[in-house]
Amino acid sequence: MTALASGTYQVEVRGPGVATTHMVDVPEGLADELGWGQAAEAELVRASFAFLLQREPPSSILRSFRLDVIERYFPEFPAELRRRR
């Protein structure tokens, strides 16, 4: 994972026979809202990808998205990420 700018990350997922790249924006205030704090934003992105990879293959994860869109597909996302902190 590479931080590109404040709140923007490039995430590479590699697995057997697959490599995907994703651009992720963390909306201002989301890290605090989920109990991670702004300083832990990169860890929040990592935990979010762990959450996603438990539910779908890397090729199904959107190539570019805002982190808060995950809740639209997986309503349990906010509660789960609060527990992971």
DSSP file (Angstrom, degrees, kcal/mol; ACC not computed):
  #  RESIDUE AA STRUCTURE BP1 BP2  ACC     N-H-->O    O-->H-N    N-H-->O    O-->H-N    TCO  KAPPA ALPHA  PHI   PSI    X-CA   Y-CA   Z-CA
    1    1 A M              0   0    0      0, 0.0     2,-0.4     0, 0.0    10,-0.2   0.000 360.0 360.0 360.0 139.4    0.0    0.0    0.0
    2    2 A T  E     -A   10   0A   0      8,-2.6     8,-2.8    40,-0.0     2,-0.6  -0.990 360.0-135.7-127.9 129.0    1.2    3.5   -0.9
    3    3 A A  E     +A    9   0A   0     -2,-0.4     6,-0.2     6,-0.2     3,-0.1  -0.745  24.8 176.9 -79.9 121.9   -0.1    6.8    0.4
    4    4 A L  E     -     0   0A   0      4,-2.5     2,-0.3    -2,-0.6     5,-0.2   0.810  62.9 -21.8 -95.9 -36.5   -0.4    9.1   -2.6
    5    5 A A  E >  S-A    8   0A   0      3,-1.3     3,-2.4     0, 0.0    -1,-0.4  -0.923  98.7 -47.9-159.7 175.3   -1.8   12.2   -0.9
    6    6 A S  T 3  S-     0   0    0     -2,-0.3     3,-0.1     1,-0.3    20,-0.0  -0.396 129.7  -1.8 -58.2 115.7   -3.7   13.0    2.2
    7    7 A G  T 3  S+     0   0    0     -2,-0.3    19,-3.3     1,-0.2     2,-0.4   0.522 111.5 106.0  81.9   5.3   -6.5   10.5    2.4
    8    8 A T  E <   +AB   5  25A   0     -3,-2.4    -4,-2.5    17,-0.2    -3,-1.3  -0.976  43.0 176.0-124.6 130.9   -5.6    8.7   -0.9
    9    9 A Y  E     -AB   3  24A   0     15,-2.8    15,-3.0    -2,-0.4     2,-0.5  -0.957  25.8-144.0-133.2 147.6   -4.0    5.3   -1.1
   10   10 A Q  E     -AB   2  23A   0     -8,-2.8    -8,-2.6    -2,-0.3     2,-0.5  -0.967  24.6-166.6-108.4 124.1   -3.0    2.9   -3.8
   11   11 A V  E     - B   0  22A   0     11,-3.2    11,-2.6    -2,-0.5     2,-0.5  -0.945   7.2-161.4-117.4 127.4   -3.5   -0.7   -2.7
   12   12 A E  E     - B   0  21A   0     -2,-0.5     2,-0.5     9,-0.2     9,-0.2  -0.923   4.2-164.1-107.5 131.0   -2.0   -3.7   -4.5
   13   13 A V  E     - B   0  20A   0      7,-2.6     7,-2.5    -2,-0.5     2,-0.4  -0.965   9.2-175.8-115.6 124.0   -3.5   -7.1   -3.8
   14   14 A R  E     + B   0  19A   0     -2,-0.5     5,-0.2     5,-0.2    -2,-0.0  -0.965  14.1 145.6-123.7 137.2   -1.5  -10.2   -4.8
   15   15 A G  E >   - B   0  18A   0      3,-2.9     3,-2.0    -2,-0.4     2,-0.4  -0.878  60.8 -42.6-150.8-178.3   -2.5  -13.8   -4.6
   16   16 A P  T 3  S-     0   0    0      0, 0.0     3,-0.1     0, 0.0    -2,-0.0  -0.364 127.1 -13.4 -56.6 111.0   -2.1  -17.0   -6.5
   17   17 A G  T 3  S+     0   0    0     -2,-0.4     2,-0.4     1,-0.1    -3,-0.0   0.578 122.7  87.9  75.5   9.4   -2.5  -16.0  -10.2
   18   18 A V  E <   +B   15   0A   0     -3,-2.0    -3,-2.9     2,-0.0     2,-0.3  -0.999  40.9 172.4-144.1 141.7   -4.0  -12.6   -9.5
   19   19 A A  E     +B   14   0A   0     -2,-0.4     2,-0.3    -5,-0.2    -5,-0.2  -0.945  13.6 177.2-144.2 124.7   -2.7   -9.1   -8.9
   20   20 A T  E     -B   13   0A   0     -7,-2.5    -7,-2.6    -2,-0.3     2,-0.4  -0.915  17.0-148.4-127.8 154.8   -5.0   -6.1   -8.7
   21   21 A T  E     -B   12   0A   0     -2,-0.3     2,-0.4    -9,-0.2    -9,-0.2  -0.982  15.4-172.3-125.3 136.4   -4.5   -2.4   -8.0
   22   22 A H  E     -B   11   0A   0    -11,-2.6   -11,-3.2    -2,-0.4     2,-0.5  -0.982  17.9-146.7-132.8 137.8   -7.0   -0.2   -6.2
   23   23 A M  E     -Bc  10  64A   0     40,-3.1    42,-2.3    -2,-0.4     2,-0.4  -0.922  25.6-172.1-102.6 124.9   -7.2    3.5   -5.6
   24   24 A V  E     -Bc   9  65A   0    -15,-3.0   -15,-2.8    -2,-0.5     2,-0.5  -0.967  13.5-161.6-126.7 130.0   -8.9    4.3   -2.3
   25   25 A D  E     -Bc   8  66A   0     40,-2.1    42,-3.0    -2,-0.4    43,-0.3  -0.925   9.3-151.4-107.4 133.0  -10.0    7.6   -0.8
   26   26 A V        -     0   0    0    -19,-3.3     3,-0.1    -2,-0.5    40,-0.1  -0.908  23.6-129.9-102.4 110.0  -10.7    7.9    2.9
   27   27 A P    >   -     0   0    0      0, 0.0     3,-2.1     0, 0.0     4,-0.5  -0.255  34.9 -91.2 -59.2 144.2  -13.3   10.6    3.4
   28   28 A E  T 3  S+     0   0    0      1,-0.3   -21,-0.0     2,-0.1    10,-0.0  -0.328 112.3  16.0 -57.0 131.5  -12.3   13.2    6.0
   29   29 A G  T 3> S+     0   0    0     -3,-0.1     4,-2.5    -2,-0.0    -1,-0.3   0.205  93.7 106.2  91.2 -14.9  -13.6   12.2    9.4
   30   30 A L  H <> S+     0   0    0     -3,-2.1     4,-2.2     2,-0.2     6,-0.2   0.920  77.7  52.3 -66.1 -42.9  -14.3    8.5    8.5
   31   31 A A  H  4>S+     0   0    0     -4,-0.5     5,-2.9     1,-0.2     6,-1.1   0.922 113.6  44.6 -58.9 -43.6  -11.3    7.2   10.5
   32   32 A D  H >45S+     0   0    0      4,-0.3     3,-1.5     3,-0.2    -1,-0.2   0.914 110.4  54.9 -64.7 -42.8  -12.4    9.1   13.6
   33   33 A E  H 3<5S+     0   0    0     -4,-2.5    -1,-0.2     1,-0.3    -2,-0.2   0.846 109.6  46.9 -60.1 -35.3  -16.0    8.0   13.1
   34   34 A L  T 3<5S-     0   0    0     -4,-2.2    -1,-0.3    -5,-0.2    -2,-0.2   0.402 120.9-108.0 -89.8   2.9  -15.0    4.3   13.0
   35   35 A G  T < 5S+     0   0    0     -3,-1.5    -3,-0.2    -4,-0.2    -2,-0.1   0.634  92.0 107.8  85.4  14.3  -12.8    4.8   16.1
   36   36 A W  S   <S-     0   0    0     -5,-2.9     4,-0.3    -6,-0.2    -4,-0.3   0.744  70.1-137.4 -95.7 -26.6   -9.4    4.6   14.4
   37   37 A G    >   -     0   0    0     -6,-1.1     3,-1.4     1,-0.1    -5,-0.0   0.261  28.8 -85.1  77.7 150.4   -8.3    8.2   14.5
   38   38 A Q  G >  S+     0   0    0      1,-0.3     3,-1.5     2,-0.2     4,-0.2   0.828 125.9  60.5 -59.7 -35.1   -6.7   10.1   11.8
   39   39 A A  G 3  S+     0   0    0      1,-0.3     3,-0.3     2,-0.1    -1,-0.3   0.731 104.0  51.3 -67.3 -21.0   -3.2    8.9   12.6
   40   40 A A  G <> S+     0   0    0     -3,-1.4     4,-2.1    -4,-0.3    -1,-0.3   0.116  72.9 117.5-101.8  20.5   -4.3    5.3   12.0
   41   41 A E  H <> S+     0   0    0     -3,-1.5     4,-2.0     1,-0.2    -1,-0.2   0.888  74.7  50.0 -57.8 -43.9   -5.8    6.0    8.5
   42   42 A A  H  > S+     0   0    0     -3,-0.3     4,-2.2     1,-0.2    -1,-0.2   0.895 110.4  50.4 -63.3 -40.1   -3.4    3.6    6.7
   43   43 A E  H  > S+     0   0    0      1,-0.2     4,-2.7     2,-0.2    -1,-0.2   0.855 107.0  55.4 -66.0 -33.9   -4.2    0.8    9.2
   44   44 A L  H  X S+     0   0    0     -4,-2.1     4,-2.3     2,-0.2    -2,-0.2   0.908 106.9  49.6 -63.4 -42.2   -7.9    1.5    8.6
   45   45 A V  H  X S+     0   0    0     -4,-2.0     4,-2.1     2,-0.2    -2,-0.2   0.929 111.6  48.8 -62.5 -44.7   -7.4    1.0    4.8
   46   46 A R  H  X S+     0   0    0     -4,-2.2     4,-2.2     1,-0.2    -2,-0.2   0.935 112.7  47.4 -59.9 -46.6   -5.5   -2.3    5.5
   47   47 A A  H  X S+     0   0    0     -4,-2.7     4,-2.3     1,-0.2    -1,-0.2   0.859 109.2  54.8 -64.1 -35.1   -8.2   -3.5    7.8
   48   48 A S  H  X S+     0   0    0     -4,-2.3     4,-2.5     2,-0.2    -1,-0.2   0.894 108.7  47.5 -65.8 -39.9  -10.9   -2.6    5.2
   49   49 A F  H  X S+     0   0    0     -4,-2.1     4,-2.9     2,-0.2    -2,-0.2   0.881 109.6  52.8 -69.3 -37.0   -9.2   -4.6    2.6
   50   50 A A  H  X S+     0   0    0     -4,-2.2     4,-1.1     2,-0.2    -2,-0.2   0.929 110.3  49.5 -60.1 -43.5   -8.9   -7.6    5.0
   51   51 A F  H >< S+     0   0    0     -4,-2.3     3,-0.6     1,-0.2     4,-0.4   0.941 113.3  45.7 -58.2 -50.2  -12.6   -7.2    5.5
   52   52 A L  H >X S+     0   0    0     -4,-2.5     4,-1.8     1,-0.2     3,-1.8   0.908 108.9  54.6 -62.4 -43.3  -13.3   -7.1    1.8
   53   53 A L  H 3< S+     0   0    0     -4,-2.9    -1,-0.2     1,-0.3    -2,-0.2   0.697 101.1  60.0 -69.0 -18.0  -11.1  -10.1    1.0
   54   54 A Q  T << S+     0   0    0     -4,-1.1    -1,-0.3    -3,-0.6    -2,-0.2   0.636 116.3  34.3 -76.2 -14.1  -12.9  -12.2    3.5
   55   55 A R  T <4 S+     0   0    0     -3,-1.8    -2,-0.2    -4,-0.4    -1,-0.1   0.610 125.6  12.8-116.8 -19.0  -16.1  -11.6    1.5
   56   56 A E  S  < S-     0   0    0     -4,-1.8    -1,-0.3     0, 0.0     5,-0.1  -0.994  77.7 -94.4-157.5 157.3  -15.0  -11.4   -2.2
   57   57 A P    >>  -     0   0    0      0, 0.0     3,-2.0     0, 0.0     4,-0.6  -0.351  42.6-108.3 -71.6 157.2  -12.1  -12.2   -4.5
   58   58 A P  G >4 S+     0   0    0      0, 0.0     3,-1.1     0, 0.0   -45,-0.0   0.837 117.8  61.7 -54.2 -35.6   -9.6   -9.3   -5.3
   59   59 A S  G 34 S+     0   0    0      1,-0.2     4,-0.1   -39,-0.1   -40,-0.0   0.672 100.9  54.5 -68.1 -15.4  -11.0   -9.1   -8.9
   60   60 A S  G <4 S+     0   0    0     -3,-2.0     2,-0.3     2,-0.1    -1,-0.2   0.600  84.5  99.7 -91.9 -13.2  -14.4   -8.2   -7.5
   61   61 A I  S << S-     0   0    0     -3,-1.1    -8,-0.0    -4,-0.6    -9,-0.0  -0.570  87.6-102.1 -76.3 134.3  -13.2   -5.3   -5.4
   62   62 A L        -     0   0    0     -2,-0.3     3,-0.2     1,-0.1    -1,-0.1  -0.188  21.4-135.7 -53.7 144.7  -13.8   -1.9   -7.2
   63   63 A R  S    S+     0   0    0      1,-0.3   -40,-3.1   -41,-0.1     2,-0.3   0.776  90.8  18.9 -76.0 -27.0  -10.7   -0.5   -8.8
   64   64 A S  E    S+c   23   0A   0    -42,-0.2     2,-0.3     2,-0.0    -1,-0.3  -0.966  81.9 135.6-146.8 126.1  -11.4    3.0   -7.4
   65   65 A F  E     -c   24   0A   0    -42,-2.3   -40,-2.1    -2,-0.3     2,-0.4  -0.994  51.2-104.2-163.1 161.5  -13.7    3.9   -4.5
   66   66 A R  E >   -c   25   0A   0     -2,-0.3     3,-2.2   -42,-0.2     4,-0.3  -0.768  37.5-124.0 -88.0 140.2  -14.2    5.9   -1.4
   67   67 A L  G >  S+     0   0    0    -42,-3.0     3,-1.3    -2,-0.4     4,-0.3   0.803 107.7  63.5 -57.8 -31.3  -13.9    3.8    1.7
   68   68 A D  G >  S+     0   0    0    -43,-0.3     3,-0.6     1,-0.3     4,-0.3   0.610  86.3  73.4 -72.7  -9.2  -17.4    4.7    2.9
   69   69 A V  G X> S+     0   0    0     -3,-2.2     3,-1.2     1,-0.2     4,-0.8   0.709  77.3  78.1 -74.8 -18.8  -18.9    3.1   -0.1
   70   70 A I  H X> S+     0   0    0     -3,-1.3     4,-2.8    -4,-0.3     3,-1.0   0.875  85.1  61.6 -57.2 -37.7  -18.2   -0.4    1.4
   71   71 A E  H <4 S+     0   0    0     -3,-0.6    -1,-0.3    -4,-0.3    -2,-0.2   0.792  94.1  63.1 -61.0 -27.9  -21.2    0.0    3.7
   72   72 A R  H <4 S+     0   0    0     -3,-1.2    -1,-0.3    -4,-0.3    -2,-0.2   0.864 115.7  30.1 -64.1 -35.5  -23.4    0.2    0.7
   73   73 A Y  H << S+     0   0    0     -3,-1.0    -2,-0.2    -4,-0.8    -1,-0.2   0.773 134.2  30.3 -93.1 -31.5  -22.4   -3.4   -0.3
   74   74 A F    ><  -     0   0    0     -4,-2.8     3,-2.4    -5,-0.2    -1,-0.3  -0.822  65.1-170.7-132.5  91.2  -21.8   -4.7    3.2
   75   75 A P  T 3  S+     0   0    0      0, 0.0     4,-0.4     0, 0.0    -1,-0.1   0.721  84.8  63.4 -57.9 -22.2  -23.9   -3.0    5.8
   76   76 A E  T 3> S+     0   0    0      1,-0.2     4,-2.6     2,-0.1     5,-0.2   0.535  76.0  98.1 -79.6  -5.1  -22.0   -4.7    8.6
   77   77 A F  H <> S+     0   0    0     -3,-2.4     4,-2.6     1,-0.2     5,-0.3   0.905  80.0  46.3 -52.9 -54.4  -18.8   -2.8    7.6
   78   78 A P  H  > S+     0   0    0      0, 0.0     4,-2.0     0, 0.0    -1,-0.2   0.934 116.0  45.1 -58.9 -46.1  -18.9    0.1   10.1
   79   79 A A  H  > S+     0   0    0     -4,-0.4     4,-1.8     1,-0.2    -2,-0.2   0.906 114.1  49.7 -63.9 -41.3  -19.6   -2.2   13.1
   80   80 A E  H  X S+     0   0    0     -4,-2.6     4,-1.8     1,-0.2    -1,-0.2   0.904 110.7  48.8 -65.0 -41.9  -17.0   -4.7   12.1
   81   81 A L  H  X S+     0   0    0     -4,-2.6     4,-0.8    -5,-0.2    -1,-0.2   0.841 108.4  54.1 -70.1 -31.9  -14.3   -2.1   11.6
   82   82 A R  H  < S+     0   0    0     -4,-2.0     3,-0.5    -5,-0.3    -1,-0.2   0.897 109.7  48.6 -65.4 -38.7  -15.1   -0.6   15.0
   83   83 A R  H  < S+     0   0    0     -4,-1.8    -2,-0.2     1,-0.2    -1,-0.2   0.848 105.8  57.6 -68.2 -33.9  -14.7   -4.0   16.6
   84   84 A R  H  <        0   0    0     -4,-1.8    -1,-0.2     1,-0.3    -2,-0.2   0.689 360.0 360.0 -72.3 -17.3  -11.3   -4.6   14.8
   85   85 A R     <        0   0    0     -4,-0.8    -1,-0.3    -3,-0.5    -2,-0.1   0.497 360.0 360.0 -73.8 360.0   -9.9   -1.5   16.3
